[in-house]
Amino acid sequence: MSFTAVHAERGRLEASLPNLGCGWDWSAIHRVRPPVPLACRECGHGMLAKVSPLGLRFFAHAPGAPTCTLAEESMAHHLLKLELAQAARAAGWMAELEVSGPDGRWRAGVLASTANSRCVALEAQLPSTTAAEIRARTQRMGADGVRAYWFSDRSRIPWLGAVPSVRLARQGEDLVAVEPMARFTGAYWDPEPSIPLSEFVGRVLTSRLVSHAPRTPQRHVVRPVTWLWAYPKCVLAEAKKLGDEEKQQRAAQEEQERAERRGYARQEAALAERTARSDPDRAALARHSARLPGIDRAITQAVDMFRTRVTVGWSVGDSGYASGVPLVNDHGTLLAVFDPLPLAGPCPDFLLDVGLPMLFPTEERRERFEEHRATGERLRRLRQQAIAAALADDEWPPRRLSSPA
């Protein structure tokens, strides 16, 4: 049996439509003599208009028909296709039964469409098949711009969730969508209650339910699926959770990297101070720096911060301090830098890495330094991005970056 047939002049006839989809009344083809010449769209054999004992209109192959996929489909298969078409029409979509794709690469049991040419195939799949075959058929339709959604009322469906699909069950006289529908609860996907088939199809076609590949665990399910049905707000909630986790992980990694750079920078400062204190001539330079305008106030600030005795370090003049003066404790440990002022180019990496207070004689000097620091941080990020890109592209050394103007 089939719900469609072809007439030489009227074209395609569909038994589920009041006017057969061509402006022709059912009485014009049912039980008329001589029979109206109709043909199967699949095999070309003659067809007859018939009505089942329950009033279902359909087309049947005339005797002597060759092997035809439409003729081989069961009554349950055809009835499910009819329910899917009726649900699509109830949602405001046009629905055609048994529509073939370009060059016959695929055939949709129900092709639902809108005026703006959106097309969705609603596929009743009752015979046993594999997940690989379902994926291949889905991909063939997708290549022609048609999304395929699969429906089955079997209790065991090996391909369920391998593609956008749903298991149906009979509740009284009605079919209901049972699984895999889920709601995101903040950490897991939990199953949603079943809903009538017509309501499910309506929600899917109006994007109130969307097919989604979950990236967080599924809980209380018989088996996890690759594709489930979810409300858009749940999809957004999962994306936000994963985005927040990614930001936290990235922030933690960046903080770990900063901590490592701080450790190296402070070791570098300690080595510079020890080396300088072995040179008596550096003591005179330190005493000279101790008389700079504003440094006494800076030393007082450092004492208040660290609650220890603070002096000018002998490593003054080291290029890492960007013309600033190191302030150290009695053990030579760097505590702060007074009045760093890069005269050209961005703030050196050392001052960004060491992570210690920068003290200034005036607010104007501080603002100028902060401007250089911001430039240095931007350049550092650009360098890191260039290195990462070069490693990804096997390009080494990376392209040289010019300093921002």
N, C-alpha and C positions, 0 to 999 in steps of 0.2 A: 504494500500500500504506500501511498504518498499523499501529501497535501497539495502538491502542485502538478500541473500538466501544461502542455503547450498546444495552442490552437494556431493554425496557419495564418489566420487574419487577426484574431484577438490578441495573439501573443501569449504571455504568461498568465495562467489562471491559478488562483490560490483559494482552496476550498474553505479556509478559515475566515475569509473576508466576506462581508455581506454582499458585495457586488463582484466577488471573485477577483477583485483588483483590476478589472478591465471594463467595468460598467455593464456587466452581464449578470442576469439573474440565474440562480441555481436551477430554476425550473426550465431554463433554456437548454440545459445539457443533461438533466437527470431524467431517465426513463422516457426518452424521446425516440421516435422512429422516423427515419433511420437514425442510428447513433451519431452523435456529433463527433467528427474525427479529431481525436485528441491524442497526444503522444507524450511519452515519458521524457523529461528533460535530461535524464541520465543516459538511457539506452536507446531512445527513439522508438521503442515499441508502442503499440496502441494502448490507450487507457480508457477506462469506463468510469463515469461518475457514479458513486455509490453512497449509501447512508447506512450506518450501523444500527443495530436494534435500539441503541441508546440515543440515536439521533445525530451521531457524529458523521459529518460529511467528509468524504475522502475520494481519492482516485485509486483504482486498482488496475494492475496490468491485465490486458486481455489474454486469453489462453495462448500458450505457446511462447511466452516471453522468454528471452535469454536471461542469463545470469545478470542481475542488476543489484547494486548495493542498496538502493531504495527498497526494492522488493524484499531484501533479506532482513531489513530492520524489523524489530518486534513491535507489537502494538504498544507495549509500555514505552518503548523508545519514541514512537510517534506522539503518544499522548504527552510525554514530558516536553517534547519540542513545542507542542501546542500550548502548554501551560507557560513555557518561557516566553513565547510570542505574545500571549495575552498579558503577561506581567509587564513586558516592555511597552506594549501599547497603553496600558493603564498608567504608566509613568510618563506618557506624552511622547514616546518615541514611535517612529515607524518601524514595523517589524515584518520581514519577509522570511518565509520558510524555504529551506533547501536552496540556498543561493551559491552558485559556483563562482570561484575567483577567476582572475585572468588566466587564460590558457589552461583552465582546469587544474591548477596546482593545488587547490583546496576547495572544499565545499563546506559552507556553514549551515548547521542545522537551523539556526535562527540568526539572521543578520539584522541587528537593530541599528537604526541610523537617525540622524537629526537633519534639519534643514541646512545646517552649516557643514554637512558632510562628515560629521563624526560617525565612525562605524565601530560597532562592537559585535563580536560573534558570541552568541550564547549557545554553548555546545552540550548537548545531552550525550553522555558517554556511558552506556550501560554494558556493552561487551567488554570483556577483559582485554587490557592492553598494558603496555609498559610505560614507565615514566619517560624513558628515552623517546618513545614514539609520540607521546603527548607533547613533549618539549619540541620535537621536530615539527609537528603540526602547528603548534603555537608560533614558532619562528617563521614558518611559511606565511601564515596570515599576517604576522607583524611586519614582514618585509613589504607587504602591500598596504600598510597603514591600518590594519584591522587588529584590534586587541581581541584576544580570545579568552573567555571565561568558561570553565568546565563544571558540569553538574553531573552527579551520579547518586542513585539511591541504594547502591550496594553497601553492605556492612563493612566489607574490607576493600579498600581502594589503594592499591600499591603506589599510585601516582598522586594521591591527595597531598596538596601543599607543595608538590614539585613545580607546579605552575599555579597561576591564580585559579583556584578551584574550590568547590564546596560539596560537602556530603549532605544529602537530603534524607529525610525520614518521613514516614507517613504517620500523621496524628489524626485519627478519625478519617474524615474525608479529605483532609488538607495535607499538602506537602510543606514541610518546614526545613529551613536551613539550619543544620546542626553544628558543623565545624568546617574549617578552623576560623572561628571569629574570636577575637580577643581584645582585651582592654589593658592599657599600660597603667600599672599601679604605682609607678615611681621607681621600681627596681625590677619588676617582672612583668611578663605578659600573662594574664590570667584569662581562662575561657569566658566567653560571653554567652548568655542564654540563647536558645534557639528562637528564630523568628519565622513567620510565614514566608513561603517562597516569593510570593508577589511583593511583599514588603522588602525582602532582601534585594530582589532585582531592582525595585524602585530606588532603594538607597544607593545601590552600586551605580546605576545609570545617572543618578543626580549627584554623584561624588560625596554622598553622606557616609558611605563606606568605601574604603579604598584598599586595593591590594598592596600589601607592604611586606618587605623582607626584613624581619626583626633582627636587631643587632644586640639585644639583651636577652637573658634567659627566659624560656617559657615554662610556666609552672602549672602543675595539676593537669597536664595533658598526657594522653596515651603515648604520643611520640611527638617530638618537636618537628615543625614544618619549615620549609624554606620560605613559603609565602602564606600569609594569613590575611584575614580581613579585619580592618581596624577603622576607628573613627579618625578623621584628620587631626583632631586635637591631641589624640594619643600619639600619633606619629610625630607631631611637633614636640610633645612632651619628652618623648624618647630622644629626639635629636638634641633638645636643650640639655637633658641630663648628660648625654655623651659629650656634648660640646663643653659643658662645665667641667666634666672630668678631665677632658683633654687639656683645658686651660690650666686646671690645677696641676696636672702632671707636668705640663710645660713650665709652669711657674716654679714648681719644685726642682725641676732639672736646671732651670736658669739660676735659681738660688744656690744650688749645689755648685754650679760652675763658677758663680760669683765668689762663693766661699773658698773654692780652690784657688781662684785668682788672688783673693785677699791674702791667703796663706803664703803664696809665692811672693807677692809684693812685699809683705812684711818681713819675710826672710831676706829678701833683697835689701830692704832698708836696714835691717840689723847688720848684714854683712858690710854694707857701705859705711855704717857708723863705726864698726870695729876696725875696718881698714883705715878710716880717717884718723882714729885715735892713736894709731901707730905712727902718725906723721905730725911732729911738733909744730910745723908751720901752719897746720889747719886750725890750731888753737887760736892764733891771732885773727884768722878770718871769722871764727865763731864769736870772739870778743867784739869785733867790729860790727857783726850782724846784730849783736845784742843791744846796740845803741840806735837801731833804726827807729824812726818815728812810729809809734803805735804798738811796738812789740811788747812793751811792759804790760799794757792792757791785755794783749793776747796771751801772755804767759799767765796772768792772773786768771783769765778765763779757763785756760787749760788746767790750772791747779784746782779750780772749782769743779771742773768736770771729772777729773781723775783722782782727786784727793791725794796727790803726791807732789813731790818737788819736781819742778819743770825747768829745764835750761835749754839754751840753743845748742843743737847738735853740731859736732865737728864736721859732719858730712855736708854742711852747708855748701852750696855751689854745685852739688850733684845735679845733672841734667834732669833727673827724674822729678825734681821738685819744681820744675818750670819757673826758675828764678825765685822760688819761694825759700823760706827758712825752716828747716826741720826743728821741731820742738820735741825734746826727749826727756825721759826720766833719768835717774842716776845710773841705771843699768844700760843706758843707751837705746832703750826701746822707743821707737817712733810713736808719738802720741798725737801730733797734729802738724799741720804745715801752715806757716804764716805767709800771707800775701803772695800766693803763686800767681804768676801773670805771664802766660805764654805770649810772647811778642809776635809770633808768626805761626800760623797753622793751628790745628785743633789742640785741645788739652791732651797731654801725653797719656798713654794707657796706664802708666804707673799710678797717676793721681786718681784715675777712675777705678783702678783695681784695689788700691790700698784701703779704701773705705773708711778714712779717718777724717775728723773735722778739719775744715779749711777756715782759717781765721784771717780777717782783713782789717786794715786800719780805717777804711771808710766804706760806706755802702756802695759808692760808685765803683770801687775796686771789686767788691763782691759781685755786683751785677755784670761787670765785664768778664770776670772769671766764669760765672754761670753760663754766659753766652758761649764761651769757648768750650765749656764742659758739654753743653748740648750738642755743639758741632761735633765734638769728639765722639759722643755716644752714637750719633747718626752715622758717622763714618765707620765706626766699629761694626754696627749692624750691617752696613753695606758690605764690609769686608767678609763678615761671617756668611752672609747670603751668597757672595761670590764664591767662597771656598766650598760651601755646600753644593752649589750648582756645578762647580768644576769637578768635584768628586763624583757627583751623579753622572756627569757626562764624560768621565775619565779625562778631563781636561786639566792638566797640571804642568806648570804653575798656572794659577788663575789669571784672568786678564787684570791688568793694573787699573786700580781705581784712581781717578783724579779727585783731589780735595774739593769739597763744595766751595763755591765762591763766598 
